[in-house]
Amino acid sequence: MRPYKKRMTRDELISKLKDIEWDDFEVKEAATELPKNIWETVSAFSNASGGWIVLGVKQVGKKFEITGIQNGEKIESDFFNVVNGKQKLNHQISVSAKKYNIDGKLVIVFHVPSSPAKPIYVNSLQNTYLRSGSGDRRASEIEINAMFRDQAFGTKSEQTIEGTSIDLLNPHSLMTYRNRIANVNPDFPYNELPNEDFCEKTGITRNGALTYGGLLMLGKRDAVQLYVTNFWIDMLEIPGITPGEAEPRYTFRMPEQENIWEYYNVLIQRLRLHVDAPFTAGPDGFAPDDNSELYALREGLVNMLAHADYFSPMHSTVRVFTNRIEFQNAGRFMFDLSDLKKQMHSMPRNPVLIKLFRFAKLSENAGYGIDKMLTWEKLTHNAVEFSSDVVCSTVTYFRKKNVKDLNDVLEKFIENKKSSQETNADVFVYQDGLEQNDGNKVTKNHPENHPENHPENHPESLTKRQKDLLHYLKLYPQSSINDIVTNIESATIGGVKHNIKKLKQKGLITRIGPDKGGYWQVNKP
């Protein structure tokens, strides 16, 4: 997408005519009357980023011929009568026009802006058009519905759901979310409030009813699926540059989680495996002011989770290829990508979600956190690319090296954490399987009591299967036996039960709560 001004100079026009039609530039002959298909182009430009319609020019192959207009006043009048009325188009459009004399021939250029009231259609909704390359095409039903949803941009997450209450929140999610805020944002004014008041003050509820943002962030899975039927976030690790060349098709696929908060916690730990991320004492394993690769990825992850269109049939996906990491999101970027590095962008699709991430110090104060994402380029000397269409947007982090063997990455991950623990053994407390530095209330683990210092509990004393299981339970503490068998290669129910028993005996894991609804606490990183 490009920035548009309402006037084009003669030189700029001639320069554009030397090239084939752009996606923002359409020429039509229009010798004596308006072309019949001009309204399709008006619709397409209005539903995209705007564009220029040039009348009095004929395209022959890849070249342009100035043919001129014979009745300029009538053509201009006829055009404005339509765009200023509602007989043919469903909304008025603020078009500007300019006339040029090129080699003694009249050329009229209309600038059609992007409409804030999408979709713009011709006579009927079925005649909604979008730009595809240098041509116009009918929009699909999915694309039309996405445009209608964008009319409620920035408001849906704040709407309340009648008949709901905090009883539909996942207690574990709410607890860990509040613990996160207490650890990293101890001065947050609502930390000491009971849950009901905390939820009301933070926008999770309003007048006792859940907001859509609150439900999505912290709700129980069944409740989220009831009110947001397409809710699902996916992650795939693909051993190749394209899905087609990968064999197997993927080496890891994330199990479904309860809500956005649970997805975030699993995703950020999984992404750690794919970047240089020295382990430090912090709630996510890195300090709040960290400038690591993981920090840059975290901004992309939070951007995806907070700005997704959760009412789209499309779901958001993280895909890790050997040469790049992609965050593909349901919902388009609501700003001009050409201005990406020039200005701040503060138009959140889901204000409640971005606010909840901000309370937990997981989001920048300024909208999309684009500048933090772009630190990836300084750290890796590889690009971050942004793209968007009507129904989705994609942020791509290109990687400085191919990562083909996940086992090598896992070993590096374990060594990094082990090295960090040797130098920081007195500043860790263990909560929900993640290291926590509890603000001013640092809990010290005495060496003689720490399971790491028992020889039988050293990583070297564990089998590879037990190491895999321990790592999996850390990432997915709410997993059932069946989940573990499904996602760990060659695992069996009997083998998993046997290794869980061994890990319990070593004091490395503890079951918290019942078989259904409980979770595994990993007592060792």
Residue, then its C-alpha position, 0 to 999 in steps of 0.5 A: m500500500r502506498p500513500y496518496k496525495k490528491r494531486m498528481t503532477r504532469d511529470e508524475l503522470i507521464s512517468k507512470l504512463k511509461d510503466i505497465e498499470w500499477d495496482d493503484f493506477e488504471v487507464k481507460e480510453a473514454a473518448t466520448e463517455l464514461p467506460k461501463n466498467i469504471w465503477e468496478t474500478v471505483s469500487a476496487f480502489s475504495n475497498a483497498s488503499g485508493g488509486w488513480i483512474v486516468l481517462g483519455v489513455k489507451q493501453v496497447g500491450k505494455k505501452f500507453e497511447i494518449t488518445g484524449i477526451q473529446n467532451g471533458e466537461k460532460i464526462e467529469s460531470d457524469f462521474f461526480n454525479v455518480v460518486n456524490g449520489k447513491q444511485k449506483l454506489n452504496h456510499q458517497i466517495s470523496v473523489s478529486a479530479k485534475k485535467y492535463n493537456i498532453d501533446g494537445k490532448l485532454v486527459i482527466v485523472f480522478h483520485v479515488p481514496s480508500s473508503p472508511a465505509k467498506p464495502i463499497y459496491v455497485n448496485s448490489l452487494q454481490n458487485t463488490y470489487l477488489r484490486s488484484g494486480s492491475g485488474d479488478r475482481r469480485a470480492s469473495e463472501i469471506e472478504i466482504n464479511a471481513m470488510f463489514r467486521d472492520q466497520a466495528f473495528g476497535t469496538k467488538s472486544e469492549q462489548t459485553i456478553e449478556g448472561t456471563s460472569i467471571d464464573l466463565l473465566n479459567p481460574h488458573s489463567l486468571m491466577t497466573y495472569r494476576n501473578r504476572i502483573a504482581n511480579v512485573n508491575p507491582d505498583f499496578p493500582y488493582n493488584e490487591l483487589p478481589n477478583e470481581d473488582f480486579c476484572e471490573k477495573t481492567g475491562i475483563t468485565r463491565n457491570g458484572a458481564l464479561t467483555y469479549g476481550g476478557l473472555l478471549m483472554l482468560g475464559k474457559r475453553d468451552a465458554v470461549q468456543l460458545y461465544v467465539t466459535n472460530f477461536w483457534i490459534d495454531m503453531l507449526e514447525i516445518p522442516g523446510i522453506t515451504p510446506g510442500e518440500a517439508e518431510p515430514r509435513y511438520t515436526f511440531r504442532m501446538p495442542e489447543q489451549e484454553n484462551i489467549w493467555e494460555y496460548y501466549n505462554v506456550l508460544i513464547q516458550r516455544l519460540r525461545l527454542h528458535v532464537d538466540a535468547p540468553f536466559t535471565a531472571g524474569p517472568d518470561g526468562f528475559a528481562p523487561d528491558d531485554n533487546s534479544e531476538l526473543y524480545a523482537l519476536r515477542e512483540g510480533l506475537v503480542n501484535m498477532l494475538a491482540h490485533a486478530d479478527y477472532f470472528s473471521p473463519m480464518h485462524s491466526t497461525v505461527r509458522v516456523f520455517t528453516n529460513r523464517i518465522e511467520f505470524q499470519n493473522a486474521g484481519r488486515f493492518m489498518f494503516d498504510l504499510s508504506d508509512l510503517k517506519k515513519q510514524m507510530h500506529s495506535m489503532p488496536r483492533n481489540p483495545v481490551l486485549i492490548k490493554l490487558f497485555r500492557f498491564a502485564k508489561l507485554s506490550e508497548n504503549a504505542g499501538y502495534g509495537i512496530d519499532k520493537m519488531l524491527t529491532w530484529e533487523k539490527l540484531t540479525h541483519n535480516a529483514v522483517e517484512f509486513s504484508s496485508d490484504v482484506v482478510c489477513s496480515t503477515v509479519t515475517y522474520f527472516r532468520k540468520k541461519n537455517v535450523k534443521d535439527l530441533n534437537d540441537v536447539l533443545e540442547k542449546f536451550i537446556e545448556n543456556k538455562k543450566s548455565s544461568q542457574e549456576t550463576n543465579a541459583d538464589v534468585f529463582v522461585y518456581q511457579d507454574g513451571l516458569e521461573q519467577n522473580d517476585g519483585n521485591k519478594v525474592t524467594k531463595n531456594h537453598p542449595e541443599n533443598h534444590p532438586e538440581n543438587h541431588p545427583e540422581n536428579h541431574p539431567e544426565s541421570l534422565t533418559k532421553r524420553q524423560k527429558d522430552l517428557l519433562h520439557y513437554l510438560k513445562l511447555y504444556p502443563q495442562s496436557s492429558i496423557n492422551d495429549i502427551v502420547t499424541n505429540i511426543e513421537s513414538a510415545t505410548i500410554g504405558g511408557v508415558k505413565h511409567n516416566i511420569k511416575k519416575l519424574k514424580q519420584k525424583g521430585l521433578i514434577t507435581r500434579i496440581g489439582p484433579d486429573k481433569g482441570g488440573y495441571w503439571q507443575v515442573n519443579k525444575p526448569 
